[in-house]
Amino acid sequence: MAIVNSLLLAAHLAGLAMIVGATLVLWRAGGVLARGEASPGMTRLGKRVIALGDIGLALNWISGPVMIFTKYGGFGAFVALGPWFWLKLAFVVALSGMLGVAGGNFRRASAGPAEAGSRVERTGAIAALCALGVIVAAVFTFG
């Protein structure tokens, strides 16, 4: 079972890296879109980054709960892990939503309106802060 948990943790951390990368790229790309300096290549890159973030979210939302059950013993772990775990979970939910909003605004901004680009930049920045919150809360939860 230790090998399975190690593989789950590796998938979880890889997913987190994908999410953090996607939020940072969308954050900076939003500024480019807001200034009207985007190229067709930027649009293609943005679509790939959004897909990468979606894959990262899927990895995290699948591997996280499975690890809670296999490594920490099921539903009782949700209480035993304490308040830092709940803060981490709140940041994960917020990060998931912010990444979705940033992706939707990126698609809109790629089609034209520059104000959607500034929304991508703002939501990308919030998503990056949420990602930092996930990392800090995870360190305090799992040590």
C-alpha positions as CSV (number, residue, x, y, z in Angstrom):
1,M,0.0,0.0,0.0
2,A,3.0,2.3,0.6
3,I,3.8,2.2,-3.1
4,V,0.2,3.1,-4.0
5,N,0.2,6.1,-1.6
6,S,3.6,7.3,-2.9
7,L,2.2,7.2,-6.5
8,L,-0.9,9.0,-5.4
9,L,1.2,11.7,-3.7
10,A,3.3,12.0,-6.8
11,A,0.2,12.5,-9.0
12,H,-1.2,15.0,-6.4
13,L,2.0,17.0,-6.5
14,A,2.3,16.9,-10.3
15,G,-1.3,18.1,-10.5
16,L,-0.6,20.9,-8.1
17,A,2.4,21.9,-10.2
18,M,0.2,22.0,-13.3
19,I,-2.4,24.1,-11.6
20,V,0.2,26.6,-10.3
21,G,1.8,26.8,-13.7
22,A,-1.5,27.4,-15.4
23,T,-2.5,30.1,-12.9
24,L,0.8,32.0,-13.4
25,V,0.6,31.8,-17.2
26,L,-3.0,32.9,-17.3
27,W,-2.2,35.8,-14.9
28,R,0.5,37.1,-17.1
29,A,-1.3,36.4,-20.3
30,G,-4.2,38.4,-19.1
31,G,-2.1,41.5,-19.0
32,V,-1.0,40.9,-22.6
33,L,-4.6,40.4,-23.7
34,A,-5.7,43.6,-21.8
35,R,-3.1,45.6,-23.6
36,G,-4.2,44.2,-27.0
37,E,-0.8,42.7,-27.7
38,A,-1.9,39.1,-28.1
39,S,-1.1,37.0,-31.1
40,P,-2.8,33.9,-32.5
41,G,0.0,31.9,-30.9
42,M,-0.9,33.4,-27.5
43,T,-4.5,32.1,-28.0
44,R,-3.3,28.6,-28.8
45,L,-0.9,28.6,-25.8
46,G,-3.7,29.8,-23.5
47,K,-6.0,27.0,-24.6
48,R,-3.2,24.5,-23.9
49,V,-2.5,26.0,-20.5
50,I,-6.2,25.9,-19.6
51,A,-6.2,22.2,-20.6
52,L,-3.1,21.6,-18.5
53,G,-4.8,23.3,-15.5
54,D,-7.9,21.1,-16.0
55,I,-5.7,18.0,-16.0
56,G,-4.0,19.2,-12.8
57,L,-7.4,19.8,-11.2
58,A,-8.6,16.4,-12.1
59,L,-5.4,14.8,-10.7
60,N,-5.8,16.7,-7.5
61,W,-9.6,16.1,-7.0
62,I,-9.1,12.3,-7.7
63,S,-5.8,11.6,-5.9
64,G,-6.5,13.8,-2.8
65,P,-9.6,12.0,-1.6
66,V,-8.2,8.6,-2.5
67,M,-5.1,9.4,-0.3
68,I,-7.3,10.5,2.6
69,F,-9.0,7.1,2.5
70,T,-6.0,4.9,1.8
71,K,-3.4,6.7,4.0
72,Y,-5.4,8.3,6.8
73,G,-8.3,5.8,7.2
74,G,-11.4,7.3,5.7
75,F,-14.0,9.8,6.9
76,G,-12.5,10.1,10.4
77,A,-9.4,11.6,8.9
78,F,-11.4,14.7,7.8
79,V,-11.9,15.5,11.5
80,A,-8.5,14.3,12.7
81,L,-6.5,16.4,10.2
82,G,-7.6,19.6,11.8
83,P,-8.4,23.2,10.8
84,W,-5.4,23.5,8.5
85,F,-6.8,20.8,6.3
86,W,-10.1,22.6,6.1
87,L,-8.4,25.8,5.2
88,K,-6.4,23.9,2.5
89,L,-9.7,22.4,1.2
90,A,-11.2,25.9,1.1
91,F,-8.3,27.2,-0.9
92,V,-8.5,24.3,-3.3
93,V,-12.2,25.0,-3.9
94,A,-11.5,28.7,-4.5
95,L,-8.5,27.8,-6.7
96,S,-10.7,25.5,-8.8
97,G,-13.3,28.2,-9.3
98,M,-10.7,31.0,-10.0
99,L,-9.0,28.8,-12.6
100,G,-12.4,28.1,-14.3
101,V,-13.3,31.8,-14.3
102,A,-9.8,32.8,-15.6
103,G,-10.1,30.2,-18.4
104,G,-13.5,31.4,-19.4
105,N,-12.4,35.0,-19.5
106,F,-9.3,34.0,-21.5
107,R,-11.5,32.5,-24.1
108,R,-13.7,35.6,-24.2
109,A,-10.6,37.9,-24.3
110,S,-9.1,35.9,-27.2
111,A,-12.2,36.6,-29.2
112,G,-12.0,40.3,-28.7
113,P,-13.0,42.4,-25.7
114,A,-9.8,43.7,-23.9
115,E,-11.7,44.2,-20.6
116,A,-12.0,40.4,-20.4
117,G,-8.2,40.3,-20.5
118,S,-8.0,42.5,-17.4
119,R,-10.5,40.1,-15.7
120,V,-8.1,37.2,-16.7
121,E,-5.3,39.1,-15.1
122,R,-7.2,39.8,-11.8
123,T,-8.6,36.3,-11.5
124,G,-5.2,34.8,-12.4
125,A,-3.6,36.8,-9.6
126,I,-6.3,35.6,-7.1
127,A,-5.8,32.1,-8.3
128,A,-2.0,32.4,-7.7
129,L,-2.6,33.6,-4.2
130,C,-5.0,30.7,-3.6
131,A,-2.4,28.3,-4.9
132,L,0.1,29.7,-2.4
133,G,-2.5,29.3,0.3
134,V,-3.0,25.6,-0.7
135,I,0.8,25.0,-0.4
136,V,1.2,26.8,2.9
137,A,-1.9,25.1,4.4
138,A,-0.8,21.7,3.2
139,V,2.6,22.1,4.8
140,F,0.9,22.9,8.1
141,T,-1.5,20.1,7.7
142,F,0.8,17.3,6.7
143,G,4.1,18.6,8.0
